[in-house]
Structure formats: structure tokens, C-alpha cells
């Protein structure tokens, strides 16, 4: 297995349905990018944190289904 192809192990909070973060970011890329760019323009460097509100079902269809989530830009000085 190549190092770049390694996938993190499922943790308890993720359940047993695999690595869903990649699909979540792909589905919400434009909105996450907008929050990041707007935060950067207003306060400089930082990071976007998304908190998924919904329980993610094991049979989610990422092309059709949506998830409720909150997002916030945290300036670099406040990241700890």
C-alpha cells in the first residue's frame, strides 16, 4: 500500500461506514471555500471548522442527500 493512499481507521464517532469526510468536503466545497475566503479577507489566515448536526446514515447518497452542518471561520490567532 502506498503511503499517500492510506486511509485513516474508522473511529467510534464515525461509525462503521467508512471515511465520509472526503465526500462531505466535495459536496460542500463551494460554501466551505466561500467561508474560508471571506474569513481570510476579513481577518487573515485561519481555518474553517464544520460541525455536522445530522447523524450520517451508512447509505447516504452524496449526489442527492444533504446534511445539516454549522461552519465557522476561526482566525489563526484563536486556533489552539
PDB file of N, CA, C and O in Angstrom:
ATOM      1  N   UNK A   1       0.851  -1.185   0.000  1.00  0.00           N
ATOM      2  CA  UNK A   1       0.000   0.000   0.000  1.00  0.00           C
ATOM      3  C   UNK A   1       0.891   1.240   0.000  1.00  0.00           C
ATOM      4  O   UNK A   1       1.834   1.332   0.785  1.00  0.00           O
ATOM      5  N   UNK A   2       0.595   2.172  -0.863  1.00  0.00           N
ATOM      6  CA  UNK A   2       1.345   3.415  -0.918  1.00  0.00           C
ATOM      7  C   UNK A   2       0.968   4.305   0.259  1.00  0.00           C
ATOM      8  O   UNK A   2      -0.173   4.282   0.719  1.00  0.00           O
ATOM      9  N   UNK A   3       1.917   5.079   0.740  1.00  0.00           N
ATOM     10  CA  UNK A   3       1.663   5.952   1.887  1.00  0.00           C
ATOM     11  C   UNK A   3       0.584   6.975   1.570  1.00  0.00           C
ATOM     12  O   UNK A   3      -0.259   7.248   2.424  1.00  0.00           O
ATOM     13  N   UNK A   4       0.579   7.549   0.375  1.00  0.00           N
ATOM     14  CA  UNK A   4      -0.420   8.540   0.001  1.00  0.00           C
ATOM     15  C   UNK A   4      -1.821   7.975  -0.113  1.00  0.00           C
ATOM     16  O   UNK A   4      -2.794   8.728  -0.117  1.00  0.00           O
ATOM     17  N   UNK A   5      -1.938   6.658  -0.205  1.00  0.00           N
ATOM     18  CA  UNK A   5      -3.231   6.016  -0.389  1.00  0.00           C
ATOM     19  C   UNK A   5      -3.801   5.472   0.916  1.00  0.00           C
ATOM     20  O   UNK A   5      -4.885   4.888   0.918  1.00  0.00           O
ATOM     21  N   UNK A   6      -3.091   5.654   2.019  1.00  0.00           N
ATOM     22  CA  UNK A   6      -3.568   5.120   3.287  1.00  0.00           C
ATOM     23  C   UNK A   6      -4.782   5.895   3.766  1.00  0.00           C
ATOM     24  O   UNK A   6      -4.849   7.116   3.624  1.00  0.00           O
ATOM     25  N   UNK A   7      -5.721   5.188   4.323  1.00  0.00           N
ATOM     26  CA  UNK A   7      -6.965   5.781   4.797  1.00  0.00           C
ATOM     27  C   UNK A   7      -7.024   5.649   6.302  1.00  0.00           C
ATOM     28  O   UNK A   7      -6.745   4.571   6.827  1.00  0.00           O
ATOM     29  N   UNK A   8      -7.381   6.719   7.026  1.00  0.00           N
ATOM     30  CA  UNK A   8      -7.462   6.607   8.481  1.00  0.00           C
ATOM     31  C   UNK A   8      -8.488   5.561   8.889  1.00  0.00           C
ATOM     32  O   UNK A   8      -9.470   5.325   8.186  1.00  0.00           O
ATOM     33  N   UNK A   9      -8.247   4.947  10.022  1.00  0.00           N
ATOM     34  CA  UNK A   9      -9.190   3.963  10.547  1.00  0.00           C
ATOM     35  C   UNK A   9     -10.455   4.653  11.026  1.00  0.00           C
ATOM     36  O   UNK A   9     -10.420   5.807  11.453  1.00  0.00           O
ATOM     37  N   UNK A  10     -11.583   3.934  10.952  1.00  0.00           N
ATOM     38  CA  UNK A  10     -12.836   4.459  11.486  1.00  0.00           C
ATOM     39  C   UNK A  10     -12.704   4.612  12.988  1.00  0.00           C
ATOM     40  O   UNK A  10     -12.120   3.761  13.657  1.00  0.00           O
ATOM     41  N   UNK A  11     -13.238   5.681  13.507  1.00  0.00           N
ATOM     42  CA  UNK A  11     -13.283   5.826  14.953  1.00  0.00           C
ATOM     43  C   UNK A  11     -14.720   5.626  15.408  1.00  0.00           C
ATOM     44  O   UNK A  11     -15.627   5.521  14.582  1.00  0.00           O
ATOM     45  N   UNK A  12     -14.928   5.575  16.687  1.00  0.00           N
ATOM     46  CA  UNK A  12     -16.255   5.293  17.225  1.00  0.00           C
ATOM     47  C   UNK A  12     -17.269   6.321  16.756  1.00  0.00           C
ATOM     48  O   UNK A  12     -18.383   5.947  16.389  1.00  0.00           O
ATOM     49  N   UNK A  13     -16.930   7.588  16.755  1.00  0.00           N
ATOM     50  CA  UNK A  13     -17.901   8.618  16.376  1.00  0.00           C
ATOM     51  C   UNK A  13     -18.211   8.592  14.896  1.00  0.00           C
ATOM     52  O   UNK A  13     -19.243   9.124  14.487  1.00  0.00           O
ATOM     53  N   UNK A  14     -17.363   7.998  14.078  1.00  0.00           N
ATOM     54  CA  UNK A  14     -17.633   7.920  12.646  1.00  0.00           C
ATOM     55  C   UNK A  14     -18.535   6.743  12.316  1.00  0.00           C
ATOM     56  O   UNK A  14     -19.149   6.728  11.249  1.00  0.00           O
ATOM     57  N   UNK A  15     -18.631   5.775  13.185  1.00  0.00           N
ATOM     58  CA  UNK A  15     -19.414   4.586  12.882  1.00  0.00           C
ATOM     59  C   UNK A  15     -18.617   3.622  12.026  1.00  0.00           C
ATOM     60  O   UNK A  15     -17.387   3.666  12.021  1.00  0.00           O
ATOM     61  N   UNK A  16     -19.286   2.775  11.320  1.00  0.00           N
ATOM     62  CA  UNK A  16     -18.626   1.728  10.534  1.00  0.00           C
ATOM     63  C   UNK A  16     -18.880   1.894   9.051  1.00  0.00           C
ATOM     64  O   UNK A  16     -18.868   0.899   8.326  1.00  0.00           O
ATOM     65  N   UNK A  17     -19.104   3.068   8.580  1.00  0.00           N
ATOM     66  CA  UNK A  17     -19.441   3.240   7.172  1.00  0.00           C
ATOM     67  C   UNK A  17     -18.321   3.863   6.368  1.00  0.00           C
ATOM     68  O   UNK A  17     -18.536   4.208   5.206  1.00  0.00           O
ATOM     69  N   UNK A  18     -17.148   4.022   6.925  1.00  0.00           N
ATOM     70  CA  UNK A  18     -16.007   4.479   6.138  1.00  0.00           C
ATOM     71  C   UNK A  18     -15.674   5.942   6.329  1.00  0.00           C
ATOM     72  O   UNK A  18     -16.211   6.637   7.192  1.00  0.00           O
ATOM     73  N   UNK A  19     -14.775   6.364   5.493  1.00  0.00           N
ATOM     74  CA  UNK A  19     -14.197   7.702   5.574  1.00  0.00           C
ATOM     75  C   UNK A  19     -15.094   8.680   4.815  1.00  0.00           C
ATOM     76  O   UNK A  19     -14.956   8.818   3.600  1.00  0.00           O
ATOM     77  N   UNK A  20     -16.011   9.359   5.507  1.00  0.00           N
ATOM     78  CA  UNK A  20     -17.023  10.193   4.873  1.00  0.00           C
ATOM     79  C   UNK A  20     -16.584  11.631   4.672  1.00  0.00           C
ATOM     80  O   UNK A  20     -17.233  12.360   3.922  1.00  0.00           O
ATOM     81  N   UNK A  21     -15.499  12.071   5.316  1.00  0.00           N
ATOM     82  CA  UNK A  21     -15.106  13.480   5.251  1.00  0.00           C
ATOM     83  C   UNK A  21     -14.797  13.941   3.835  1.00  0.00           C
ATOM     84  O   UNK A  21     -15.138  15.063   3.461  1.00  0.00           O
ATOM     85  N   UNK A  22     -14.159  13.093   3.047  1.00  0.00           N
ATOM     86  CA  UNK A  22     -13.816  13.469   1.673  1.00  0.00           C
ATOM     87  C   UNK A  22     -15.075  13.773   0.869  1.00  0.00           C
ATOM     88  O   UNK A  22     -15.127  14.769   0.146  1.00  0.00           O
ATOM     89  N   UNK A  23     -16.079  12.925   0.991  1.00  0.00           N
ATOM     90  CA  UNK A  23     -17.326  13.145   0.264  1.00  0.00           C
ATOM     91  C   UNK A  23     -18.049  14.388   0.773  1.00  0.00           C
ATOM     92  O   UNK A  23     -18.643  15.123  -0.016  1.00  0.00           O
ATOM     93  N   UNK A  24     -18.003  14.630   2.082  1.00  0.00           N
ATOM     94  CA  UNK A  24     -18.636  15.812   2.665  1.00  0.00           C
ATOM     95  C   UNK A  24     -17.994  17.089   2.114  1.00  0.00           C
ATOM     96  O   UNK A  24     -18.696  18.022   1.724  1.00  0.00           O
ATOM     97  N   UNK A  25     -16.667  17.126   2.084  1.00  0.00           N
ATOM     98  CA  UNK A  25     -15.962  18.311   1.576  1.00  0.00           C
ATOM     99  C   UNK A  25     -16.253  18.500   0.090  1.00  0.00           C
ATOM    100  O   UNK A  25     -16.489  19.621  -0.360  1.00  0.00           O
ATOM    101  N   UNK A  26     -16.236  17.417  -0.666  1.00  0.00           N
ATOM    102  CA  UNK A  26     -16.525  17.513  -2.099  1.00  0.00           C
ATOM    103  C   UNK A  26     -17.928  18.057  -2.339  1.00  0.00           C
ATOM    104  O   UNK A  26     -18.121  18.888  -3.227  1.00  0.00           O
ATOM    105  N   UNK A  27     -18.904  17.607  -1.570  1.00  0.00           N
ATOM    106  CA  UNK A  27     -20.297  18.033  -1.735  1.00  0.00           C
ATOM    107  C   UNK A  27     -20.496  19.501  -1.338  1.00  0.00           C
ATOM    108  O   UNK A  27     -21.352  20.181  -1.905  1.00  0.00           O
ATOM    109  N   UNK A  28     -19.718  19.990  -0.375  1.00  0.00           N
ATOM    110  CA  UNK A  28     -19.906  21.337   0.173  1.00  0.00           C
ATOM    111  C   UNK A  28     -18.729  22.257  -0.118  1.00  0.00           C
ATOM    112  O   UNK A  28     -18.541  23.258   0.574  1.00  0.00           O
ATOM    113  N   UNK A  29     -17.943  21.934  -1.122  1.00  0.00           N
ATOM    114  CA  UNK A  29     -16.702  22.631  -1.415  1.00  0.00           C
ATOM    115  C   UNK A  29     -16.885  24.132  -1.640  1.00  0.00           C
ATOM    116  O   UNK A  29     -16.119  24.932  -1.103  1.00  0.00           O
ATOM    117  N   UNK A  30     -17.870  24.515  -2.413  1.00  0.00           N
ATOM    118  CA  UNK A  30     -18.048  25.940  -2.729  1.00  0.00           C
ATOM    119  C   UNK A  30     -18.394  26.760  -1.494  1.00  0.00           C
ATOM    120  O   UNK A  30     -17.841  27.842  -1.297  1.00  0.00           O
ATOM    121  N   UNK A  31     -19.292  26.264  -0.668  1.00  0.00           N
ATOM    122  CA  UNK A  31     -19.669  27.008   0.530  1.00  0.00           C
ATOM    123  C   UNK A  31     -18.523  27.065   1.541  1.00  0.00           C
ATOM    124  O   UNK A  31     -18.287  28.108   2.150  1.00  0.00           O
ATOM    125  N   UNK A  32     -17.815  25.958   1.721  1.00  0.00           N
ATOM    126  CA  UNK A  32     -16.655  25.947   2.623  1.00  0.00           C
ATOM    127  C   UNK A  32     -15.587  26.905   2.099  1.00  0.00           C
ATOM    128  O   UNK A  32     -14.976  27.645   2.870  1.00  0.00           O
ATOM    129  N   UNK A  33     -15.369  26.885   0.796  1.00  0.00           N
ATOM    130  CA  UNK A  33     -14.395  27.794   0.188  1.00  0.00           C
ATOM    131  C   UNK A  33     -14.786  29.252   0.344  1.00  0.00           C
ATOM    132  O   UNK A  33     -13.931  30.105   0.586  1.00  0.00           O
ATOM    133  N   UNK A  34     -16.073  29.544   0.207  1.00  0.00           N
ATOM    134  CA  UNK A  34     -16.550  30.912   0.388  1.00  0.00           C
ATOM    135  C   UNK A  34     -16.288  31.395   1.816  1.00  0.00           C
ATOM    136  O   UNK A  34     -15.804  32.508   2.023  1.00  0.00           O
ATOM    137  N   UNK A  35     -16.610  30.551   2.795  1.00  0.00           N
ATOM    138  CA  UNK A  35     -16.391  30.922   4.199  1.00  0.00           C
ATOM    139  C   UNK A  35     -14.900  31.147   4.453  1.00  0.00           C
ATOM    140  O   UNK A  35     -14.522  32.084   5.156  1.00  0.00           O
ATOM    141  N   UNK A  36     -14.059  30.289   3.882  1.00  0.00           N
ATOM    142  CA  UNK A  36     -12.608  30.426   4.059  1.00  0.00           C
ATOM    143  C   UNK A  36     -12.104  31.723   3.437  1.00  0.00           C
ATOM    144  O   UNK A  36     -11.338  32.453   4.065  1.00  0.00           O
ATOM    145  N   UNK A  37     -12.522  32.013   2.221  1.00  0.00           N
ATOM    146  CA  UNK A  37     -12.047  33.210   1.525  1.00  0.00           C
ATOM    147  C   UNK A  37     -12.549  34.482   2.222  1.00  0.00           C
ATOM    148  O   UNK A  37     -11.792  35.436   2.407  1.00  0.00           O
ATOM    149  N   UNK A  38     -13.819  34.487   2.603  1.00  0.00           N
ATOM    150  CA  UNK A  38     -14.382  35.647   3.294  1.00  0.00           C
ATOM    151  C   UNK A  38     -13.670  35.873   4.635  1.00  0.00           C
ATOM    152  O   UNK A  38     -13.356  37.010   4.989  1.00  0.00           O
ATOM    153  N   UNK A  39     -13.420  34.800   5.367  1.00  0.00           N
ATOM    154  CA  UNK A  39     -12.686  34.917   6.632  1.00  0.00           C
ATOM    155  C   UNK A  39     -11.285  35.430   6.418  1.00  0.00           C
ATOM    156  O   UNK A  39     -10.805  36.260   7.190  1.00  0.00           O
ATOM    157  N   UNK A  40     -10.609  34.948   5.372  1.00  0.00           N
ATOM    158  CA  UNK A  40      -9.257  35.403   5.070  1.00  0.00           C
ATOM    159  C   UNK A  40      -9.240  36.886   4.713  1.00  0.00           C
ATOM    160  O   UNK A  40      -8.361  37.625   5.158  1.00  0.00           O
ATOM    161  N   UNK A  41     -10.202  37.317   3.917  1.00  0.00           N
ATOM    162  CA  UNK A  41     -10.246  38.731   3.536  1.00  0.00           C
ATOM    163  C   UNK A  41     -10.506  39.639   4.738  1.00  0.00           C
ATOM    164  O   UNK A  41      -9.994  40.756   4.791  1.00  0.00           O
ATOM    165  N   UNK A  42     -11.299  39.166   5.702  1.00  0.00           N
ATOM    166  CA  UNK A  42     -11.653  39.986   6.862  1.00  0.00           C
ATOM    167  C   UNK A  42     -10.639  39.930   7.999  1.00  0.00           C
ATOM    168  O   UNK A  42     -10.422  40.938   8.671  1.00  0.00           O
ATOM    169  N   UNK A  43     -10.014  38.775   8.229  1.00  0.00           N
ATOM    170  CA  UNK A  43      -9.136  38.646   9.399  1.00  0.00           C
ATOM    171  C   UNK A  43      -7.778  38.035   9.094  1.00  0.00           C
ATOM    172  O   UNK A  43      -6.943  37.946   9.994  1.00  0.00           O
ATOM    173  N   UNK A  44      -7.527  37.615   7.870  1.00  0.00           N
ATOM    174  CA  UNK A  44      -6.248  36.980   7.540  1.00  0.00           C
ATOM    175  C   UNK A  44      -6.353  35.469   7.650  1.00  0.00           C
ATOM    176  O   UNK A  44      -7.435  34.892   7.543  1.00  0.00           O
ATOM    177  N   UNK A  45      -5.204  34.843   7.866  1.00  0.00           N
ATOM    178  CA  UNK A  45      -5.163  33.388   7.896  1.00  0.00           C
ATOM    179  C   UNK A  45      -6.004  32.813   9.021  1.00  0.00           C
ATOM    180  O   UNK A  45      -6.235  33.453  10.048  1.00  0.00           O
ATOM    181  N   UNK A  46      -6.459  31.574   8.795  1.00  0.00           N
ATOM    182  CA  UNK A  46      -7.263  30.891   9.790  1.00  0.00           C
ATOM    183  C   UNK A  46      -7.708  29.546   9.268  1.00  0.00           C
ATOM    184  O   UNK A  46      -7.092  28.989   8.359  1.00  0.00           O
ATOM    185  N   UNK A  47      -8.772  29.025   9.839  1.00  0.00           N
ATOM    186  CA  UNK A  47      -9.288  27.735   9.402  1.00  0.00           C
ATOM    187  C   UNK A  47     -10.800  27.701   9.500  1.00  0.00           C
ATOM    188  O   UNK A  47     -11.400  28.407  10.310  1.00  0.00           O
ATOM    189  N   UNK A  48     -11.410  26.868   8.661  1.00  0.00           N
ATOM    190  CA  UNK A  48     -12.852  26.680   8.680  1.00  0.00           C
ATOM    191  C   UNK A  48     -13.129  25.384   9.439  1.00  0.00           C
ATOM    192  O   UNK A  48     -12.517  24.349   9.172  1.00  0.00           O
ATOM    193  N   UNK A  49     -14.061  25.459  10.388  1.00  0.00           N
ATOM    194  CA  UNK A  49     -14.474  24.283  11.150  1.00  0.00           C
ATOM    195  C   UNK A  49     -15.939  24.017  10.839  1.00  0.00           C
ATOM    196  O   UNK A  49     -16.782  24.907  10.955  1.00  0.00           O
ATOM    197  N   UNK A  50     -16.234  22.784  10.442  1.00  0.00           N
ATOM    198  CA  UNK A  50     -17.609  22.372  10.167  1.00  0.00           C
ATOM    199  C   UNK A  50     -18.040  21.366  11.222  1.00  0.00           C
ATOM    200  O   UNK A  50     -17.329  20.399  11.495  1.00  0.00           O
ATOM    201  N   UNK A  51     -19.193  21.596  11.807  1.00  0.00           N
ATOM    202  CA  UNK A  51     -19.772  20.669  12.764  1.00  0.00           C
ATOM    203  C   UNK A  51     -21.027  20.090  12.138  1.00  0.00           C
ATOM    204  O   UNK A  51     -21.994  20.810  11.888  1.00  0.00           O
ATOM    205  N   UNK A  52     -21.011  18.792  11.885  1.00  0.00           N
ATOM    206  CA  UNK A  52     -22.148  18.124  11.270  1.00  0.00           C
ATOM    207  C   UNK A  52     -23.208  17.898  12.342  1.00  0.00           C
ATOM    208  O   UNK A  52     -22.942  17.271  13.367  1.00  0.00           O
ATOM    209  N   UNK A  53     -24.412  18.416  12.096  1.00  0.00           N
ATOM    210  CA  UNK A  53     -25.521  18.328  13.043  1.00  0.00           C
ATOM    211  C   UNK A  53     -26.252  16.998  12.889  1.00  0.00           C
ATOM    212  O   UNK A  53     -26.611  16.368  13.884  1.00  0.00           O
ATOM    213  N   UNK A  54     -26.475  16.569  11.646  1.00  0.00           N
ATOM    214  CA  UNK A  54     -27.219  15.337  11.372  1.00  0.00           C
ATOM    215  C   UNK A  54     -26.371  14.105  11.651  1.00  0.00           C
ATOM    216  O   UNK A  54     -25.143  14.152  11.573  1.00  0.00           O
ATOM    217  N   UNK A  55     -27.028  13.017  11.971  1.00  0.00           N
ATOM    218  CA  UNK A  55     -26.371  11.721  12.001  1.00  0.00           C
ATOM    219  C   UNK A  55     -26.201  11.274  10.559  1.00  0.00           C
ATOM    220  O   UNK A  55     -27.143  11.345   9.770  1.00  0.00           O
ATOM    221  N   UNK A  56     -25.016  10.817  10.211  1.00  0.00           N
ATOM    222  CA  UNK A  56     -24.741  10.443   8.835  1.00  0.00           C
ATOM    223  C   UNK A  56     -25.125   8.980   8.645  1.00  0.00           C
ATOM    224  O   UNK A  56     -24.509   8.093   9.235  1.00  0.00           O
ATOM    225  N   UNK A  57     -26.149   8.725   7.815  1.00  0.00           N
ATOM    226  CA  UNK A  57     -26.571   7.334   7.593  1.00  0.00           C
ATOM    227  C   UNK A  57     -25.531   6.582   6.758  1.00  0.00           C
ATOM    228  O   UNK A  57     -24.814   7.183   5.958  1.00  0.00           O
ATOM    229  N   UNK A  58     -25.460   5.276   6.952  1.00  0.00           N
ATOM    230  CA  UNK A  58     -24.483   4.468   6.214  1.00  0.00           C
ATOM    231  C   UNK A  58     -24.819   4.376   4.734  1.00  0.00           C
ATOM    232  O   UNK A  58     -23.953   4.044   3.925  1.00  0.00           O
ATOM    233  N   UNK A  59     -26.061   4.666   4.369  1.00  0.00           N
ATOM    234  CA  UNK A  59     -26.463   4.547   2.962  1.00  0.00           C
ATOM    235  C   UNK A  59     -26.684   5.916   2.320  1.00  0.00           C
ATOM    236  O   UNK A  59     -27.533   6.043   1.439  1.00  0.00           O
ATOM    237  N   UNK A  60     -25.952   6.926   2.733  1.00  0.00           N
ATOM    238  CA  UNK A  60     -26.145   8.269   2.192  1.00  0.00           C
ATOM    239  C   UNK A  60     -25.716   8.321   0.719  1.00  0.00           C
ATOM    240  O   UNK A  60     -24.687   7.765   0.335  1.00  0.00           O
ATOM    241  N   UNK A  61     -26.519   8.991  -0.077  1.00  0.00           N
ATOM    242  CA  UNK A  61     -26.192   9.227  -1.481  1.00  0.00           C
ATOM    243  C   UNK A  61     -25.695  10.662  -1.579  1.00  0.00           C
ATOM    244  O   UNK A  61     -26.496  11.597  -1.567  1.00  0.00           O
ATOM    245  N   UNK A  62     -24.390  10.845  -1.676  1.00  0.00           N
ATOM    246  CA  UNK A  62     -23.781  12.175  -1.621  1.00  0.00           C
ATOM    247  C   UNK A  62     -24.191  13.056  -2.791  1.00  0.00           C
ATOM    248  O   UNK A  62     -24.045  14.276  -2.714  1.00  0.00           O
ATOM    249  N   UNK A  63     -24.694  12.482  -3.858  1.00  0.00           N
ATOM    250  CA  UNK A  63     -25.108  13.279  -5.009  1.00  0.00           C
ATOM    251  C   UNK A  63     -26.517  13.850  -4.831  1.00  0.00           C
ATOM    252  O   UNK A  63     -26.891  14.796  -5.525  1.00  0.00           O
ATOM    253  N   UNK A  64     -27.297  13.286  -3.913  1.00  0.00           N
ATOM    254  CA  UNK A  64     -28.687  13.693  -3.737  1.00  0.00           C
ATOM    255  C   UNK A  64     -28.950  14.244  -2.335  1.00  0.00           C
ATOM    256  O   UNK A  64     -29.535  15.316  -2.179  1.00  0.00           O
ATOM    257  N   UNK A  65     -28.514  13.506  -1.326  1.00  0.00           N
ATOM    258  CA  UNK A  65     -28.810  13.856   0.066  1.00  0.00           C
ATOM    259  C   UNK A  65     -27.946  15.015   0.543  1.00  0.00           C
ATOM    260  O   UNK A  65     -26.834  15.217   0.056  1.00  0.00           O
ATOM    261  N   UNK A  66     -28.465  15.763   1.490  1.00  0.00           N
ATOM    262  CA  UNK A  66     -27.720  16.850   2.105  1.00  0.00           C
ATOM    263  C   UNK A  66     -27.668  16.633   3.609  1.00  0.00           C
ATOM    264  O   UNK A  66     -28.505  15.931   4.178  1.00  0.00           O
ATOM    265  N   UNK A  67     -26.683  17.238   4.239  1.00  0.00           N
ATOM    266  CA  UNK A  67     -26.532  17.168   5.685  1.00  0.00           C
ATOM    267  C   UNK A  67     -26.637  18.571   6.265  1.00  0.00           C
ATOM    268  O   UNK A  67     -26.206  19.544   5.647  1.00  0.00           O
ATOM    269  N   UNK A  68     -27.208  18.664   7.447  1.00  0.00           N
ATOM    270  CA  UNK A  68     -27.230  19.939   8.157  1.00  0.00           C
ATOM    271  C   UNK A  68     -25.912  20.070   8.911  1.00  0.00           C
ATOM    272  O   UNK A  68     -25.509  19.165   9.642  1.00  0.00           O
ATOM    273  N   UNK A  69     -25.249  21.203   8.726  1.00  0.00           N
ATOM    274  CA  UNK A  69     -23.990  21.422   9.427  1.00  0.00           C
ATOM    275  C   UNK A  69     -23.806  22.910   9.697  1.00  0.00           C
ATOM    276  O   UNK A  69     -24.355  23.764   9.000  1.00  0.00           O
ATOM    277  N   UNK A  70     -23.021  23.191  10.726  1.00  0.00           N
ATOM    278  CA  UNK A  70     -22.651  24.558  11.067  1.00  0.00           C
ATOM    279  C   UNK A  70     -21.192  24.738  10.671  1.00  0.00           C
ATOM    280  O   UNK A  70     -20.401  23.796  10.735  1.00  0.00           O
ATOM    281  N   UNK A  71     -20.843  25.950  10.264  1.00  0.00           N
ATOM    282  CA  UNK A  71     -19.452  26.228   9.921  1.00  0.00           C
ATOM    283  C   UNK A  71     -19.061  27.585  10.463  1.00  0.00           C
ATOM    284  O   UNK A  71     -19.878  28.500  10.567  1.00  0.00           O
ATOM    285  N   UNK A  72     -17.809  27.689  10.800  1.00  0.00           N
ATOM    286  CA  UNK A  72     -17.298  28.943  11.347  1.00  0.00           C
ATOM    287  C   UNK A  72     -15.838  29.094  10.914  1.00  0.00           C
ATOM    288  O   UNK A  72     -15.098  28.114  10.831  1.00  0.00           O
ATOM    289  N   UNK A  73     -15.436  30.338  10.641  1.00  0.00           N
ATOM    290  CA  UNK A  73     -14.036  30.628  10.343  1.00  0.00           C
ATOM    291  C   UNK A  73     -13.379  31.076  11.633  1.00  0.00           C
ATOM    292  O   UNK A  73     -13.874  31.974  12.314  1.00  0.00           O
ATOM    293  N   UNK A  74     -12.269  30.452  11.962  1.00  0.00           N
ATOM    294  CA  UNK A  74     -11.522  30.801  13.183  1.00  0.00           C
ATOM    295  C   UNK A  74     -10.211  31.433  12.755  1.00  0.00           C
ATOM    296  O   UNK A  74      -9.413  30.782  12.081  1.00  0.00           O
ATOM    297  N   UNK A  75      -9.959  32.709  13.135  1.00  0.00           N
ATOM    298  CA  UNK A  75      -8.699  33.352  12.799  1.00  0.00           C
ATOM    299  C   UNK A  75      -7.514  32.604  13.410  1.00  0.00           C
ATOM    300  O   UNK A  75      -7.642  31.983  14.465  1.00  0.00           O
ATOM    301  N   UNK A  76      -6.366  32.666  12.744  1.00  0.00           N
ATOM    302  CA  UNK A  76      -5.185  31.928  13.174  1.00  0.00           C
ATOM    303  C   UNK A  76      -4.794  32.226  14.629  1.00  0.00           C
ATOM    304  O   UNK A  76      -4.333  31.333  15.339  1.00  0.00           O
ATOM    305  N   UNK A  77      -4.972  33.453  15.067  1.00  0.00           N
ATOM    306  CA  UNK A  77      -4.605  33.813  16.436  1.00  0.00           C
ATOM    307  C   UNK A  77      -5.466  33.096  17.483  1.00  0.00           C
ATOM    308  O   UNK A  77      -5.059  32.960  18.637  1.00  0.00           O
ATOM    309  N   UNK A  78      -6.644  32.645  17.081  1.00  0.00           N
ATOM    310  CA  UNK A  78      -7.549  31.971  18.021  1.00  0.00           C
ATOM    311  C   UNK A  78      -7.505  30.445  17.919  1.00  0.00           C
ATOM    312  O   UNK A  78      -8.134  29.746  18.713  1.00  0.00           O
ATOM    313  N   UNK A  79      -6.756  29.934  16.932  1.00  0.00           N
ATOM    314  CA  UNK A  79      -6.663  28.489  16.776  1.00  0.00           C
ATOM    315  C   UNK A  79      -5.721  27.956  17.867  1.00  0.00           C
ATOM    316  O   UNK A  79      -4.597  28.432  18.024  1.00  0.00           O
ATOM    317  N   UNK A  80      -6.196  26.987  18.593  1.00  0.00           N
ATOM    318  CA  UNK A  80      -5.361  26.479  19.685  1.00  0.00           C
ATOM    319  C   UNK A  80      -5.435  25.020  19.886  1.00  0.00           C
ATOM    320  O   UNK A  80      -4.774  24.486  20.776  1.00  0.00           O
TER     321      UNK A  80
END
